[in-house]
């Protein structure tokens, strides 16, 4: 029973990490290329130029976002390893203090002094188990998945690419920039709403409010880029 429960928690955490990566990549992937395409549509009529710039942005953005995810994963791993090494050192050099910290943890859980002392005796018999206990219950740290950094980079990068091609796709099939922009706005806003709806549903926020909020942010970014491009173009 215990092994089954542990396996369930591990799977849950992995799926949570995957969802987090998808949310990070997809949200920026939908919004940034959308704003870029809208801005360029306000200044040029050539959709070929917009698609080239859009693809370049998606490539650069996916690499940058993926690298950010990789560095975040590596930082998490490095932080855990650093705290792990420090904890091993402390049980060697500050044994009594570490034992007292075990008592405090069990005291906070409502255990009697006798059970606190018994817990100390049992846990301190094995240094690895001792350190593992302190990492989890004193520092609140779980060992990161070894391949987390690489997986995060891949998940975020791919999600960004998928999201980025949504607002850009009409420009591949429509030659007039304004017409392509109209279709792009409709398609992207619908996708932003759906994305925000399900993201909010997963995180426990009101889905409708979340959907409209994400849609509004994307629309505001695209409108701002379009207006700025029109203003700059009008001065030439």
N, C-alpha and C positions, 0 to 999 in steps of 0.2 A: 504493500500500500504506500509506504513511504517513498520508494523509488518512483512509482507511478506519479505521485504528487509532484516530486521534484522535476520530473520530465515535463509535466504539464506547465510548470512555471517557466522553465527554460524556453519552451516553444512560444509561450505567451510573450516573453521578453523579446525574442527574435522577431516575431511578427510586429511587435510594437516598434522596434528599430526600423524595420522595413517601411512601415506606414509613415514614420517620422521622415525618413529619407524621401519618400515619394511626395509628401506634402511640401517639403523644402524645395525640391527640384521642380515639381509641377507648378507651384504657385509663382515662382519667378519665371519659369519657362512660358507660362501663359501671359504674364503681365509685361515683361521687358520687351520681347519681340513685338508684342501688340502695340506698345507705345512707340517703338521704333518705326514700325510699318505705318502707323497713323501719322507720325511726324513727317516721314518722307512723302507720304501721300499729299500732305499739305504744301509740299515744295516742288515735287516733280510729278510728271504724268506718265513717265516710263516705268512700267511694272517690272521690267527686266532688272533695272537698277535696284528697285526695292527688294526683289527676291535675292539678288546677289548680296546686298547689304544684310538682309535678314538671315541668310544662311551663314554669312560670316559671323554675325552676332551670336547665332545659336551655337556655332562651333566654339567661339571664344567663351561664351557664357557657360556652356556645359563643362568645358575644361576648368574654368575658374571655380564653378560651383562644386564640381567633383573634387578638385584639389582642396577646396575648403573643407569638404566632408572628410577627406582623407586625413588632413592635418588635425581636424577635431577628434577623429578616431585615434590617431597616434598620440595626441595629447592626453586623452583619457587613459590609454594604455600606459603611457609613461608615468602619469600621476599615480595610477594604481601600483605600478612596480616600485615607485619611489616610496609610497606609504607602506608597502609590503616589507621592503628592506628596512625601513625605519622601525616597523613593529617588531621584526626579528631582533633588531639591535636592542630595543627597549626591554624585551622580556629577558635578555641576557644581562643588561646593565642596570635596569630598574625593576627587578623582579617583584619586589614587595609592592611597589606602586601599581604595577600591572595586575597583580593579584587583587589588590584593593579595588581596582576598576571593575574587575569581574564581580566582586561583591556588590558594588554600587549598581551595576546593571541588574542583577537579580533582586536587589533590594527594591529597585524601581518597579520591578515586575510583581512585587508583593510577596517574595519568598522570605521565610524566616531566616534568622541568623544561622541556625544549624544547617539549613539547606543551602545557604550561601557558601558556607565553609565546605560543604560536601561538593558543591559545584566547582569550587576552586580546585579541590583535590583531583576531581575527575578531569577537568579541562586541561590543567597544567601537566598532566602525565605525558601528553604528546605535544611537542612544540608546534608542529604544523597545524594541529587542531586548535591549539591555543591562539595562534596567529590568525587563523581563519575566523575564529569566533570574534576576536577583537576587530578585525577588518569589517565584519558584517554588522556587529552590534554596538561597537564603540564609534567607528568611523562611518558606518552606513555605506560601505563600498562593496560592490559585487565584482568578481573578476570579469573583465570585459572579454567578449568573444575574440579569439586570436586574429581572425580575419575581418574583424569589424571595420577597420580603416579602409581596406580594399573594397569590401562590399558596399560600404557607405559611398565611396567615391563613384562606384559603378551605378548604384541605384539612383543617386542624385543626378549624375550626368545624363543617364538615359531618360529619367523623368523630365529633365529640363528640355532635352531634344524633342521628346514627344509633345510636351506642352508648347514648345516654341513653334512647331509646324502647324499648330491649329490656327493661329491668327495669320500665318503666312500663306497657308494653302490656297486661299482664293486668288492670290496674285500669280499663281502658276497657270491659272485657267482663264483669267480675265485680263484683257490688255489695258483697259482704262483704269487708272489708279483710283479714281473716285468710286467707280462701280465696285471695284475689288474691295475698297475700304468699307463700303456699306455692307457687303456680305461678310467681311472679316469681323466687323463690329457685332453683327447678329450672332454669328457662330461662336465668337470668343466670349461674348457676354453670357450666352447660354451655357457654355462650358465652364466659365468662371462660377456661375451660380450653382451648377451641379457639383462642381468641385468643392465649393464652399459649403454646400448643403451637407454632403457626405462627410467632409472633414469635421464639421461642427457636430454631426450626429455621433461620430466616433469619439470625439472629445467631451461629449455631454452638454455642449452648448445648444441653444435653440437653433435648429437647422435652418429655418426660414431666415432668421436674423443673420445667421452666419453666411448663408448663401448670398443674400442681398449686400452684405458688408464687403465680401470678397469681390462681387460684381461691381460695386460702386468704386472700390479702390482701382480696379483695372480700368474702368471707364474714365475715372478722373485722370489717371496717368496718361492714357491715350489722348484724351481731350486736351490736356495741357501740352503734350508734345505736338499735336496737330496745330494748336493755336500759335505756339511759339514759332513753329516752322512757317506758318502763314505770315506772321508778323515780320520775321526776318526776310522772307521771300518778297514781301511787299515793299521793303526798303531798297531793293535792288532794281 
